[in-house]
């Protein structure tokens, strides 16, 4: 990998929770490329991908350690933050980038979605975010650090399906506003990035052309999104360039949700 020319995150200690592929992987590479020291975590089943990511960062001269992370476990969230403190002695930012997509196709509509799908979606997408927040914020307050969340434009737009997914992301947006309102004066920054349609290279071959065109026609840009588009926003929000941005839900969606 080639390092990004900007080094505005030099020696910052950052956790990326949900880093094995797509947006999380791109975020880790961008943050490391700008000089950050990383802890990258994902579920144990994705350990091989985390090992590959860590090796890629280290081979390019960066610093990164891998970790297993289970968003449904408070102990796992605590351990992930503690790993950054053990490795680097501080915590400057967290990019919380995870959601349970395993049940999204069963997230049908308000009349038929099951309690199991509701509970599983909220346990990861919202409670999981709250778990890592509770362990990160006390450390971030020591260094005027940043919580950066991956939300979704699904929290803004109406859809005929996926109501619980949208609800979970809307709840996350509310958490962002709460954090900024409660601890912003003490130096904490909390923001959520709302990606539009982003094509994960790992699954690009399985995305039908008509689906790509549907989303392309819905935005105001000449292309669909890439994980690197989101990673660029993560890096800015983690840096001093984002020091006066707080409590915001920022759509990075090619103009799909002009507000």
VOMARFI-744078 format. One record per residue: residue number from 1; x, y, z of N, C-alpha, C in turn. Coordinates in Angstrom, 3 decimals. Layout:
! VOMARFI-744078
<NUM; <X; Y; Z>; <X; Y; Z>; <X; Y; Z>>
...
END
This chain:
! VOMARFI-744078
<1; <0.838; -1.195; 0.000>; <0.000; 0.000; 0.000>; <0.871; 1.242; 0.000>>
<2; <0.392; 2.313; -0.593>; <1.104; 3.585; -0.609>; <0.517; 4.492; 0.460>>
<3; <1.389; 5.096; 1.273>; <0.909; 5.982; 2.315>; <0.314; 7.237; 1.708>>
<4; <-0.718; 7.742; 2.381>; <-1.299; 9.015; 1.994>; <-0.302; 10.112; 2.331>>
<5; <-0.237; 11.146; 1.504>; <0.745; 12.202; 1.700>; <0.565; 12.990; 2.977>>
<6; <-0.667; 13.124; 3.449>; <-0.970; 13.894; 4.652>; <-0.631; 13.077; 5.892>>
<7; <0.033; 13.698; 6.874>; <0.399; 12.996; 8.108>; <-0.240; 13.665; 9.322>>
<8; <-1.466; 14.154; 9.176>; <-2.104; 14.924; 10.249>; <-2.502; 14.073; 11.454>>
<9; <-2.421; 12.750; 11.340>; <-2.768; 11.869; 12.452>; <-1.539; 11.218; 13.075>>
<10; <-0.382; 11.806; 12.880>; <0.873; 11.233; 13.361>; <0.802; 10.917; 14.851>>
<11; <1.020; 9.654; 15.180>; <1.073; 9.140; 16.547>; <-0.266; 9.137; 17.281>>
<12; <-1.352; 9.466; 16.614>; <-2.664; 9.336; 17.241>; <-2.980; 7.850; 17.423>>
<13; <-3.551; 7.503; 18.560>; <-3.950; 6.121; 18.833>; <-5.440; 5.979; 18.549>>
<14; <-5.770; 5.126; 17.590>; <-7.149; 5.026; 17.112>; <-7.583; 3.563; 17.051>>
<15; <-8.792; 3.314; 17.504>; <-9.416; 1.998; 17.398>; <-10.398; 2.009; 16.239>>
<16; <-10.311; 1.004; 15.376>; <-11.317; 0.789; 14.338>; <-12.024; -0.518; 14.668>>
<17; <-13.265; -0.406; 15.088>; <-14.060; -1.579; 15.458>; <-14.931; -1.971; 14.277>>
<18; <-14.603; -3.106; 13.677>; <-15.261; -3.533; 12.444>; <-14.405; -3.177; 11.251>>
<19; <-13.209; -3.786; 11.187>; <-12.190; -3.350; 10.228>; <-11.831; -4.394; 9.188>>
<20; <-12.547; -5.494; 9.129>; <-12.085; -6.611; 8.307>; <-12.257; -6.396; 6.814>>
<21; <-13.231; -5.578; 6.412>; <-13.477; -5.387; 4.983>; <-14.205; -4.074; 4.760>>
<22; <-14.383; -3.723; 3.494>; <-15.205; -2.580; 3.139>; <-14.779; -1.279; 3.777>>
<23; <-15.741; -0.566; 4.352>; <-15.485; 0.746; 4.939>; <-14.469; 0.665; 6.069>>
<24; <-14.593; -0.330; 6.931>; <-13.676; -0.440; 8.055>; <-12.244; -0.667; 7.628>>
<25; <-12.050; -1.529; 6.651>; <-10.694; -1.780; 6.145>; <-10.128; -0.525; 5.494>>
<26; <-10.936; 0.140; 4.675>; <-10.478; 1.368; 4.024>; <-10.155; 2.439; 5.053>>
<27; <-10.955; 2.514; 6.099>; <-10.705; 3.472; 7.172>; <-9.369; 3.189; 7.844>>
<28; <-9.115; 1.933; 8.173>; <-7.856; 1.577; 8.825>; <-6.659; 1.933; 7.960>>
<29; <-6.737; 1.630; 6.681>; <-5.626; 1.939; 5.777>; <-5.416; 3.441; 5.661>>
<30; <-6.497; 4.201; 5.571>; <-6.369; 5.654; 5.464>; <-5.795; 6.251; 6.755>>
<31; <-6.299; 5.815; 7.899>; <-5.807; 6.336; 9.171>; <-4.334; 5.996; 9.372>>
<32; <-3.963; 4.759; 9.079>; <-2.555; 4.368; 9.187>; <-1.704; 5.152; 8.206>>
<33; <-2.232; 5.375; 7.022>; <-1.507; 6.134; 6.013>; <-1.260; 7.570; 6.406>>
<34; <-2.095; 8.089; 7.301>; <-1.900; 9.454; 7.796>; <-1.148; 9.478; 9.123>>
<35; <-0.596; 8.328; 9.522>; <0.301; 8.298; 10.668>; <-0.272; 7.772; 11.961>>
<36; <-1.534; 7.353; 11.971>; <-2.147; 6.869; 13.205>; <-1.617; 5.492; 13.588>>
<37; <-1.633; 5.227; 14.877>; <-1.318; 3.912; 15.426>; <-2.644; 3.232; 15.747>>
<38; <-2.832; 2.030; 15.245>; <-4.165; 1.439; 15.239>; <-4.298; 0.172; 16.066>>
<39; <-5.511; -0.010; 16.580>; <-6.011; -1.314; 16.993>; <-7.203; -1.592; 16.099>>
<40; <-7.159; -2.698; 15.377>; <-8.232; -3.033; 14.440>; <-8.912; -4.308; 14.922>>
<41; <-10.221; -4.236; 15.085>; <-10.954; -5.368; 15.624>; <-12.109; -5.793; 14.753>>
<42; <-12.412; -7.073; 14.780>; <-13.560; -7.654; 14.100>; <-13.863; -8.992; 14.760>>
<43; <-15.022; -9.589; 14.466>; <-15.348; -10.885; 15.066>; <-14.280; -11.940; 14.804>>
<44; <-14.203; -12.903; 15.703>; <-13.172; -13.941; 15.619>; <-13.209; -14.690; 14.301>>
<45; <-14.385; -14.836; 13.709>; <-14.498; -15.537; 12.435>; <-13.755; -14.821; 11.312>>
<46; <-13.448; -13.547; 11.501>; <-12.761; -12.765; 10.478>; <-11.303; -12.508; 10.851>>
<47; <-10.760; -13.330; 11.736>; <-9.399; -13.130; 12.228>; <-8.368; -13.133; 11.107>>
<48; <-8.572; -13.973; 10.088>; <-7.605; -14.030; 8.994>; <-7.557; -12.712; 8.228>>
<49; <-8.696; -12.071; 8.064>; <-8.731; -10.785; 7.366>; <-8.037; -9.700; 8.189>>
<50; <-8.218; -9.744; 9.500>; <-7.552; -8.775; 10.369>; <-6.044; -8.989; 10.343>>
<51; <-5.615; -10.239; 10.352>; <-4.179; -10.530; 10.273>; <-3.588; -9.997; 8.978>>
<52; <-4.304; -10.160; 7.878>; <-3.838; -9.650; 6.587>; <-3.751; -8.131; 6.603>>
<53; <-4.752; -7.482; 7.178>; <-4.756; -6.020; 7.259>; <-3.597; -5.513; 8.100>>
<54; <-3.392; -6.112; 9.256>; <-2.285; -5.702; 10.128>; <-0.951; -5.884; 9.421>>
<55; <-0.774; -7.004; 8.744>; <0.474; -7.261; 8.025>; <0.699; -6.231; 6.931>>
<56; <-0.360; -5.849; 6.234>; <-0.242; -4.850; 5.169>; <0.185; -3.500; 5.731>>
<57; <-0.407; -3.109; 6.841>; <-0.050; -1.833; 7.464>; <1.386; -1.868; 7.968>>
<58; <1.762; -2.947; 8.632>; <3.115; -3.050; 9.175>; <4.165; -3.116; 8.076>>
<59; <3.857; -3.791; 6.986>; <4.802; -3.897; 5.877>; <5.092; -2.542; 5.259>>
<60; <4.138; -1.632; 5.360>; <4.321; -0.289; 4.813>; <4.933; 0.668; 5.828>>
<61; <5.277; 0.149; 7.006>; <5.919; 0.983; 8.014>; <4.984; 1.556; 9.051>>
<62; <3.728; 1.138; 9.032>; <2.765; 1.642; 9.997>; <2.685; 0.771; 11.236>>
<63; <1.887; 1.219; 12.195>; <1.707; 0.491; 13.445>; <0.254; 0.046; 13.567>>
<64; <0.058; -1.237; 13.812>; <-1.288; -1.767; 13.991>; <-1.217; -3.086; 14.732>>
<65; <-2.204; -3.314; 15.572>; <-2.378; -4.605; 16.223>; <-3.817; -5.043; 15.998>>
<66; <-4.008; -6.341; 15.875>; <-5.336; -6.885; 15.639>; <-5.972; -7.386; 16.917>>
<67; <-7.291; -7.445; 16.903>; <-8.022; -7.904; 18.075>; <-9.329; -8.545; 17.651>>
<68; <-9.794; -9.477; 18.465>; <-11.127; -10.040; 18.281>; <-12.130; -9.130; 18.979>>
<69; <-13.253; -8.860; 18.316>; <-14.251; -7.956; 18.889>; <-15.648; -8.481; 18.626>>
<70; <-16.411; -8.625; 19.696>; <-17.804; -9.062; 19.631>; <-18.680; -7.917; 20.120>>
<71; <-19.442; -7.318; 19.222>; <-20.240; -6.140; 19.561>; <-21.338; -6.437; 20.572>>
<72; <-21.691; -7.703; 20.741>; <-22.751; -8.054; 21.690>; <-22.227; -8.267; 23.107>>
<73; <-20.923; -8.109; 23.296>; <-20.300; -8.377; 24.594>; <-19.685; -7.117; 25.179>>
<74; <-20.108; -6.754; 26.377>; <-19.516; -5.600; 27.048>; <-18.053; -5.853; 27.379>>
<75; <-17.742; -7.071; 27.780>; <-16.353; -7.409; 28.097>; <-15.461; -7.281; 26.866>>
<76; <-15.980; -7.668; 25.711>; <-15.207; -7.555; 24.480>; <-14.964; -6.095; 24.119>>
<77; <-15.980; -5.258; 24.286>; <-15.817; -3.825; 24.016>; <-14.774; -3.222; 24.947>>
<78; <-14.838; -3.589; 26.207>; <-13.860; -3.104; 27.185>; <-12.451; -3.542; 26.812>>
<79; <-12.307; -4.808; 26.423>; <-10.990; -5.343; 26.076>; <-10.407; -4.657; 24.850>>
<80; <-11.261; -4.308; 23.891>; <-10.770; -3.645; 22.679>; <-10.170; -2.287; 23.015>>
<81; <-10.847; -1.526; 23.852>; <-10.325; -0.222; 24.260>; <-9.060; -0.395; 25.096>>
<82; <-9.070; -1.363; 25.990>; <-7.888; -1.602; 26.828>; <-6.683; -2.012; 26.001>>
<83; <-6.918; -2.675; 24.876>; <-5.798; -3.069; 24.029>; <-5.083; -1.847; 23.468>>
<84; <-5.845; -0.805; 23.130>; <-5.221; 0.433; 22.652>; <-4.407; 1.085; 23.762>>
<85; <-4.936; 1.077; 24.974>; <-4.215; 1.680; 26.097>; <-2.944; 0.904; 26.409>>
<86; <-3.019; -0.416; 26.310>; <-1.837; -1.242; 26.552>; <-0.778; -1.025; 25.480>>
<87; <-1.211; -0.953; 24.231>; <-0.266; -0.834; 23.119>; <0.325; 0.562; 23.001>>
<88; <-0.494; 1.593; 23.240>; <-0.064; 2.957; 22.915>; <-0.162; 3.942; 24.076>>
<89; <-0.784; 3.537; 25.174>; <-0.833; 4.395; 26.348>; <-1.872; 5.494; 26.318>>
<90; <-2.694; 5.527; 25.286>; <-3.696; 6.583; 25.162>; <-4.730; 6.186; 24.111>>
<91; <-5.777; 7.001; 24.011>; <-6.791; 6.787; 22.986>; <-7.243; 8.143; 22.475>>
<92; <-7.112; 8.338; 21.157>; <-7.455; 9.618; 20.543>; <-8.738; 9.583; 19.728>>
<93; <-9.103; 8.435; 19.221>; <-10.329; 8.348; 18.422>; <-10.764; 6.895; 18.313>>
<94; <-12.058; 6.725; 18.078>; <-12.634; 5.412; 17.796>; <-13.524; 5.544; 16.574>>
<95; <-13.314; 4.663; 15.604>; <-14.264; 4.548; 14.498>; <-15.065; 3.282; 14.733>>
<96; <-16.322; 3.449; 15.140>; <-17.225; 2.325; 15.393>; <-17.988; 2.026; 14.114>>
<97; <-17.611; 0.937; 13.480>; <-18.095; 0.626; 12.132>; <-18.586; -0.817; 12.080>>
<98; <-19.768; -1.059; 12.593>; <-20.280; -2.428; 12.560>; <-21.806; -2.416; 12.590>>
<99; <-22.372; -3.462; 12.034>; <-23.818; -3.682; 12.026>; <-24.050; -5.152; 11.723>>
<100; <-25.154; -5.674; 12.206>; <-25.496; -7.068; 11.921>; <-26.280; -7.114; 10.616>>
<101; <-25.588; -7.483; 9.535>; <-26.236; -7.576; 8.229>; <-26.767; -8.983; 7.958>>
<102; <-26.555; -9.884; 8.907>; <-26.983; -11.261; 8.705>; <-28.486; -11.443; 8.715>>
<103; <-29.197; -10.485; 9.320>; <-30.657; -10.608; 9.389>; <-31.365; -9.530; 8.581>>
<104; <-30.611; -8.736; 7.829>; <-31.235; -7.595; 7.157>; <-32.289; -8.032; 6.144>>
<105; <-32.117; -9.196; 5.533>; <-33.104; -9.667; 4.560>; <-34.374; -10.180; 5.242>>
<106; <-34.305; -10.386; 6.545>; <-35.493; -10.773; 7.311>; <-36.159; -9.568; 7.975>>
<107; <-35.565; -8.397; 7.765>; <-36.105; -7.142; 8.304>; <-37.144; -6.636; 7.305>>
<108; <-38.312; -7.222; 7.349>; <-39.291; -7.123; 6.263>; <-40.095; -5.830; 6.297>>
<109; <-41.018; -5.735; 7.230>; <-41.794; -4.509; 7.409>; <-42.336; -4.499; 8.831>>
<110; <-42.975; -3.409; 9.214>; <-43.391; -3.233; 10.605>; <-44.419; -4.260; 11.054>>
<111; <-45.159; -4.839; 10.124>; <-46.204; -5.788; 10.479>; <-45.692; -7.216; 10.630>>
<112; <-44.597; -7.543; 9.947>; <-44.177; -8.948; 9.893>; <-42.801; -9.229; 10.485>>
<113; <-41.992; -8.213; 10.753>; <-40.656; -8.462; 11.289>; <-40.778; -9.119; 12.664>>
<114; <-39.941; -10.117; 12.910>; <-40.037; -10.894; 14.145>; <-39.275; -10.233; 15.290>>
<115; <-39.644; -10.608; 16.508>; <-38.936; -10.099; 17.679>; <-37.461; -10.497; 17.639>>
<116; <-37.178; -11.684; 17.126>; <-35.784; -12.139; 17.049>; <-34.952; -11.206; 16.177>>
<117; <-35.488; -10.811; 15.029>; <-34.769; -9.900; 14.140>; <-34.614; -8.533; 14.800>>
<118; <-35.656; -8.071; 15.455>; <-35.589; -6.778; 16.146>; <-34.502; -6.801; 17.212>>
<119; <-34.525; -7.816; 18.055>; <-33.574; -7.891; 19.164>; <-32.141; -8.043; 18.674>>
<120; <-31.946; -8.876; 17.661>; <-30.584; -9.083; 17.149>; <-30.053; -7.817; 16.485>>
<121; <-30.893; -7.139; 15.712>; <-30.460; -5.916; 15.040>; <-30.087; -4.843; 16.048>>
<122; <-30.944; -4.621; 17.031>; <-30.681; -3.577; 18.017>; <-29.510; -3.937; 18.921>>
<123; <-29.316; -5.228; 19.194>; <-28.224; -5.643; 20.074>; <-26.869; -5.274; 19.493>>
<124; <-26.736; -5.399; 18.192>; <-25.467; -5.052; 17.545>; <-25.445; -3.584; 17.126>>
<125; <-26.435; -3.181; 16.358>; <-26.395; -1.874; 15.699>; <-26.515; -0.703; 16.655>>
<126; <-27.246; -0.880; 17.743>; <-27.346; 0.212; 18.708>; <-26.681; -0.116; 20.041>>
<127; <-27.073; -1.221; 20.677>; <-26.476; -1.545; 21.967>; <-24.970; -1.758; 21.844>>
<128; <-24.543; -2.369; 20.738>; <-23.113; -2.562; 20.523>; <-22.369; -1.242; 20.449>>
<129; <-22.965; -0.268; 19.769>; <-22.363; 1.062; 19.695>; <-22.295; 1.703; 21.080>>
<130; <-23.344; 1.520; 21.861>; <-23.362; 2.081; 23.210>; <-22.324; 1.410; 24.103>>
<131; <-22.140; 0.112; 23.921>; <-21.144; -0.608; 24.728>; <-19.743; -0.047; 24.511>>
<132; <-19.355; 0.091; 23.263>; <-17.995; 0.575; 23.011>; <-17.864; 2.040; 23.404>>
<133; <-18.943; 2.793; 23.274>; <-18.931; 4.201; 23.667>; <-18.633; 4.343; 25.152>>
<134; <-19.294; 3.546; 25.966>; <-19.136; 3.652; 27.420>; <-17.698; 3.423; 27.865>>
<135; <-16.994; 2.549; 27.168>; <-15.610; 2.277; 27.550>; <-14.629; 3.256; 26.913>>
<136; <-15.001; 3.825; 25.773>; <-14.087; 4.728; 25.074>; <-14.127; 6.151; 25.605>>
<137; <-15.306; 6.648; 25.918>; <-15.448; 8.073; 26.241>; <-14.573; 8.521; 27.412>>
<138; <-14.490; 7.795; 28.528>; <-13.621; 8.263; 29.610>; <-12.170; 8.459; 29.181>>
<139; <-11.687; 7.625; 28.263>; <-10.310; 7.768; 27.772>; <-10.203; 8.903; 26.759>>
<140; <-11.196; 9.031; 25.899>; <-11.174; 10.098; 24.893>; <-11.220; 11.473; 25.540>>
<141; <-11.903; 11.607; 26.659>; <-11.996; 12.900; 27.341>; <-10.634; 13.393; 27.826>>
<142; <-9.702; 12.480; 28.030>; <-8.367; 12.866; 28.493>; <-7.573; 13.581; 27.406>>
<143; <-7.952; 13.370; 26.136>; <-7.168; 13.900; 25.021>; <-8.026; 14.656; 24.011>>
<144; <-9.223; 15.090; 24.435>; <-10.148; 15.778; 23.527>; <-10.307; 14.969; 22.237>>
<145; <-10.677; 13.716; 22.438>; <-10.746; 12.765; 21.336>; <-12.085; 12.741; 20.633>>
<146; <-12.200; 11.803; 19.693>; <-13.355; 11.768; 18.795>; <-13.967; 10.377; 18.723>>
<147; <-15.284; 10.321; 18.859>; <-16.068; 9.131; 18.526>; <-16.640; 9.343; 17.137>>
<148; <-16.365; 8.402; 16.259>; <-16.846; 8.484; 14.877>; <-17.617; 7.202; 14.591>>
<149; <-18.858; 7.346; 14.197>; <-19.723; 6.194; 13.979>; <-20.097; 6.071; 12.507>>
<150; <-20.225; 4.849; 12.044>; <-20.820; 4.610; 10.734>; <-22.312; 4.382; 10.929>>
<151; <-23.104; 5.336; 10.486>; <-24.557; 5.214; 10.509>; <-25.013; 4.851; 9.097>>
<152; <-26.060; 5.440; 8.594>; <-26.567; 5.113; 7.258>; <-27.589; 6.151; 6.832>>
<153; <-27.675; 6.388; 5.518>; <-28.759; 7.246; 5.045>; <-30.110; 6.574; 5.255>>
<154; <-30.087; 5.283; 5.589>; <-31.320; 4.595; 5.944>; <-31.970; 5.159; 7.194>>
<155; <-31.216; 5.955; 7.959>; <-31.776; 6.624; 9.136>; <-32.541; 7.883; 8.761>>
<156; <-32.428; 8.296; 7.495>; <-33.053; 9.532; 7.031>; <-34.199; 9.295; 6.063>>
<157; <-34.008; 8.354; 5.166>; <-34.975; 8.176; 4.082>; <-36.005; 7.113; 4.443>>
<158; <-37.157; 7.167; 3.814>; <-38.163; 6.137; 4.007>; <-37.953; 4.986; 3.046>>
<159; <-38.092; 3.769; 3.546>; <-37.956; 2.578; 2.714>; <-39.127; 1.639; 2.986>>
<160; <-39.567; 0.875; 2.003>; <-40.656; -0.079; 2.227>; <-40.228; -1.312; 3.010>>
<161; <-38.919; -1.495; 3.163>; <-38.378; -2.620; 3.929>; <-37.313; -2.086; 4.889>>
<162; <-36.733; -2.963; 5.705>; <-35.652; -2.656; 6.646>; <-36.040; -1.609; 7.692>>
<163; <-37.213; -1.679; 8.290>; <-37.572; -0.659; 9.280>; <-36.702; -0.702; 10.530>>
<164; <-36.334; -1.904; 10.979>; <-35.570; -2.004; 12.218>; <-34.136; -1.527; 12.002>>
<165; <-33.570; -1.831; 10.841>; <-32.239; -1.315; 10.512>; <-32.253; 0.207; 10.559>>
<166; <-33.236; 0.823; 9.909>; <-33.330; 2.279; 9.922>; <-33.519; 2.830; 11.318>>
<167; <-34.339; 2.154; 12.127>; <-34.554; 2.575; 13.512>; <-33.255; 2.508; 14.313>>
<168; <-32.485; 1.441; 14.109>; <-31.237; 1.287; 14.859>; <-30.248; 2.387; 14.514>>
<169; <-30.212; 2.778; 13.254>; <-29.299; 3.840; 12.840>; <-29.796; 5.211; 13.291>>
<170; <-31.118; 5.412; 13.316>; <-31.666; 6.665; 13.835>; <-31.359; 6.802; 15.325>>
<171; <-31.421; 5.691; 16.053>; <-31.056; 5.706; 17.471>; <-29.583; 6.062; 17.641>>
<172; <-28.735; 5.550; 16.761>; <-27.314; 5.890; 16.802>; <-27.109; 7.383; 16.579>>
<173; <-27.849; 7.962; 15.649>; <-27.748; 9.402; 15.409>; <-28.122; 10.190; 16.661>>
<174; <-29.140; 9.708; 17.382>; <-29.539; 10.364; 18.627>; <-28.433; 10.264; 19.673>>
<175; <-27.741; 9.138; 19.716>; <-26.616; 8.977; 20.634>; <-25.527; 9.996; 20.338>>
<176; <-25.246; 10.214; 19.079>; <-24.237; 11.199; 18.676>; <-24.594; 12.585; 19.213>>
<177; <-25.835; 12.978; 19.031>; <-26.258; 14.300; 19.493>; <-26.194; 14.402; 21.018>>
<178; <-26.521; 13.307; 21.688>; <-26.429; 13.294; 23.151>; <-24.985; 13.462; 23.613>>
<179; <-24.077; 12.705; 23.032>; <-22.676; 12.766; 23.453>; <-22.105; 14.167; 23.289>>
<180; <-22.386; 14.784; 22.143>; <-21.884; 16.136; 21.907>; <-22.496; 17.125; 22.888>>
<181; <-23.773; 16.938; 23.196>; <-24.454; 17.851; 24.116>; <-23.979; 17.673; 25.554>>
<182; <-23.680; 16.442; 25.930>; <-23.289; 16.154; 27.316>; <-21.813; 16.404; 27.578>>
<183; <-20.934; 16.031; 26.648>; <-19.501; 16.110; 26.912>; <-18.727; 16.984; 25.922>>
<184; <-19.409; 17.639; 25.016>; <-18.709; 18.469; 24.044>; <-17.896; 19.578; 24.677>>
<185; <-18.426; 20.197; 25.715>; <-17.712; 21.283; 26.390>; <-16.463; 20.789; 27.104>>
<186; <-16.378; 19.489; 27.323>; <-15.190; 18.902; 27.949>; <-14.193; 18.404; 26.909>>
<187; <-14.500; 18.636; 25.636>; <-13.547; 18.313; 24.585>; <-13.888; 17.122; 23.721>>
<188; <-14.934; 16.374; 24.074>; <-15.299; 15.211; 23.263>; <-15.994; 15.648; 21.982>>
<189; <-15.617; 15.032; 20.884>; <-16.337; 15.209; 19.621>; <-16.993; 13.885; 19.248>>
<190; <-18.242; 13.970; 18.818>; <-18.978; 12.776; 18.397>; <-19.736; 13.100; 17.127>>
<191; <-19.502; 12.312; 16.098>; <-20.164; 12.522; 14.812>; <-20.466; 11.176; 14.165>>
<192; <-21.476; 11.170; 13.325>; <-21.824; 9.966; 12.570>; <-21.727; 10.246; 11.084>>
<193; <-21.166; 9.298; 10.363>; <-21.113; 9.361; 8.906>; <-22.232; 8.485; 8.368>>
<194; <-22.995; 9.029; 7.434>; <-24.121; 8.315; 6.841>; <-23.776; 7.974; 5.397>>
<195; <-23.223; 6.794; 5.150>; <-22.871; 6.432; 3.772>; <-24.112; 6.206; 2.918>>
<196; <-23.972; 6.547; 1.654>; <-24.955; 6.137; 0.666>; <-24.596; 4.755; 0.153>>
<197; <-24.890; 4.493; -1.102>; <-24.605; 3.185; -1.690>; <-23.114; 3.080; -1.970>>
<198; <-22.441; 2.255; -1.184>; <-20.997; 2.054; -1.284>; <-20.743; 0.614; -1.708>>
<199; <-19.966; 0.448; -2.751>; <-19.674; -0.890; -3.265>; <-18.419; -1.437; -2.591>>
<200; <-18.587; -2.498; -1.830>; <-17.475; -3.186; -1.196>; <-16.780; -4.037; -2.257>>
<201; <-15.495; -3.800; -2.532>; <-14.799; -4.573; -3.575>; <-14.895; -6.082; -3.376>>
<202; <-14.996; -6.510; -2.130>; <-15.061; -7.940; -1.830>; <-16.307; -8.594; -2.426>>
<203; <-17.365; -7.785; -2.580>; <-18.628; -8.334; -3.080>; <-19.072; -7.683; -4.384>>
<204; <-18.178; -6.931; -5.008>; <-18.550; -6.156; -6.195>; <-19.090; -7.033; -7.321>>
<205; <-18.534; -8.211; -7.469>; <-18.960; -9.090; -8.567>; <-20.380; -9.617; -8.382>>
<206; <-20.917; -9.470; -7.180>; <-22.252; -10.004; -6.899>; <-23.331; -8.920; -6.897>>
<207; <-22.936; -7.684; -7.201>; <-23.904; -6.583; -7.223>; <-24.474; -6.467; -8.632>>
<208; <-25.761; -6.723; -8.833>; <-26.342; -6.664; -10.183>; <-26.228; -5.270; -10.790>>
<209; <-26.048; -5.229; -12.093>; <-25.890; -3.954; -12.787>; <-27.114; -3.064; -12.596>>
<210; <-28.303; -3.657; -12.615>; <-29.507; -2.839; -12.455>; <-29.569; -2.208; -11.066>>
<211; <-29.016; -2.901; -10.069>; <-28.980; -2.363; -8.712>; <-28.007; -1.191; -8.636>>
<212; <-26.862; -1.328; -9.298>; <-25.899; -0.225; -9.360>; <-26.519; 1.000; -10.021>>
<213; <-27.208; 0.765; -11.122>; <-27.796; 1.874; -11.874>; <-28.914; 2.545; -11.088>>
<214; <-29.671; 1.764; -10.355>; <-30.743; 2.333; -9.532>; <-30.182; 3.344; -8.539>>
<215; <-29.087; 2.984; -7.894>; <-28.482; 3.884; -6.916>; <-27.735; 5.030; -7.588>>
<216; <-27.111; 4.763; -8.711>; <-26.438; 5.837; -9.435>; <-27.439; 6.906; -9.857>>
<217; <-28.579; 6.486; -10.332>; <-29.605; 7.434; -10.761>; <-30.201; 8.210; -9.591>>
<218; <-30.066; 7.659; -8.381>; <-30.644; 8.314; -7.204>; <-29.742; 9.389; -6.621>>
<219; <-28.448; 9.400; -6.995>; <-27.580; 10.430; -6.439>; <-27.285; 11.519; -7.467>>
<220; <-26.501; 12.503; -7.055>; <-26.216; 13.649; -7.928>; <-24.756; 13.661; -8.362>>
<221; <-24.139; 12.500; -8.399>; <-22.734; 12.381; -8.763>; <-22.592; 11.404; -9.925>>
<222; <-21.451; 11.445; -10.621>; <-21.287; 10.595; -11.803>; <-20.886; 9.159; -11.495>>
<223; <-20.825; 8.784; -10.219>; <-20.436; 7.413; -9.870>; <-21.073; 7.036; -8.540>>
<224; <-21.060; 5.753; -8.254>; <-21.446; 5.273; -6.934>; <-20.263; 5.395; -5.979>>
<225; <-20.530; 5.147; -4.711>; <-19.509; 5.345; -3.703>; <-18.547; 4.180; -3.569>>
<226; <-17.397; 4.473; -2.946>; <-16.382; 3.478; -2.626>; <-16.036; 3.612; -1.147>>
<227; <-15.545; 2.548; -0.521>; <-15.173; 2.642; 0.892>; <-14.197; 3.776; 1.182>>
<228; <-13.336; 4.074; 0.224>; <-12.353; 5.137; 0.428>; <-13.004; 6.508; 0.589>>
<229; <-14.189; 6.695; 0.018>; <-14.905; 7.960; 0.194>; <-15.290; 8.163; 1.654>>
<230; <-15.707; 7.109; 2.299>; <-16.074; 7.189; 3.707>; <-14.819; 7.327; 4.568>>
<231; <-13.771; 6.598; 4.210>; <-12.522; 6.650; 4.967>; <-11.938; 8.055; 4.998>>
<232; <-12.082; 8.788; 3.912>; <-11.568; 10.157; 3.870>; <-12.266; 11.033; 4.903>>
<233; <-13.573; 10.848; 5.059>; <-14.314; 11.605; 6.066>; <-13.919; 11.181; 7.473>>
<234; <-13.708; 9.887; 7.677>; <-13.260; 9.399; 8.982>; <-11.950; 10.072; 9.374>>
<235; <-11.002; 10.109; 8.455>; <-9.695; 10.692; 8.745>; <-9.811; 12.166; 9.097>>
<236; <-10.638; 12.887; 8.372>; <-10.818; 14.307; 8.678>; <-11.421; 14.498; 10.061>>
<237; <-12.456; 13.721; 10.385>; <-13.110; 13.871; 11.681>; <-12.199; 13.461; 12.834>>
<238; <-11.276; 12.556; 12.592>; <-10.336; 12.130; 13.626>; <-9.216; 13.137; 13.839>>
<239; <-9.030; 14.037; 12.900>; <-7.912; 14.977; 12.938>; <-8.334; 16.322; 13.515>>
<240; <-7.355; 17.195; 13.690>; <-7.647; 18.553; 14.166>; <-8.436; 19.346; 13.138>>
<241; <-8.435; 18.907; 11.883>; <-9.242; 19.585; 10.865>; <-10.733; 19.485; 11.180>>
<242; <-11.107; 18.493; 11.976>; <-12.508; 18.327; 12.354>; <-12.811; 18.811; 13.757>>
<243; <-11.956; 19.666; 14.305>; <-12.079; 20.036; 15.716>; <-13.317; 20.866; 16.034>>
<244; <-13.943; 21.490; 15.032>; <-15.145; 22.293; 15.289>; <-16.381; 21.656; 14.668>>
<245; <-16.306; 20.365; 14.450>; <-17.452; 19.599; 13.951>; <-17.889; 18.665; 15.069>>
<246; <-19.103; 18.838; 15.548>; <-19.546; 18.060; 16.704>; <-21.055; 17.846; 16.667>>
<247; <-21.462; 16.641; 17.003>; <-22.875; 16.307; 17.081>; <-23.571; 16.202; 15.743>>
<248; <-22.798; 15.964; 14.688>; <-23.352; 16.009; 13.338>; <-23.590; 14.616; 12.754>>
<249; <-24.573; 14.532; 11.900>; <-24.814; 13.343; 11.077>; <-24.534; 13.757; 9.636>>
<250; <-23.423; 13.279; 9.110>; <-22.885; 13.769; 7.844>; <-23.100; 12.725; 6.756>>
<251; <-23.940; 13.040; 5.795>; <-24.190; 12.125; 4.684>; <-23.049; 12.204; 3.676>>
<252; <-22.452; 11.065; 3.394>; <-21.451; 10.943; 2.328>; <-22.072; 9.978; 1.331>>
<253; <-22.831; 10.540; 0.400>; <-23.736; 9.717; -0.406>; <-23.885; 10.190; -1.842>>
<254; <-22.925; 10.978; -2.313>; <-23.005; 11.453; -3.688>; <-24.147; 12.418; -3.933>>
<255; <-24.716; 12.955; -2.865>; <-25.807; 13.912; -3.011>; <-27.190; 13.292; -3.017>>
<256; <-27.295; 12.022; -2.623>; <-28.604; 11.363; -2.661>; <-29.599; 12.013; -1.705>>
<257; <-29.115; 12.416; -0.546>; <-30.012; 13.006; 0.460>; <-29.682; 14.475; 0.655>>
<258; <-29.785; 15.257; -0.398>; <-29.525; 16.689; -0.277>; <-30.436; 17.274; 0.793>>
<259; <-29.815; 17.955; 1.771>; <-30.589; 18.560; 2.868>; <-30.192; 20.025; 3.024>>
END
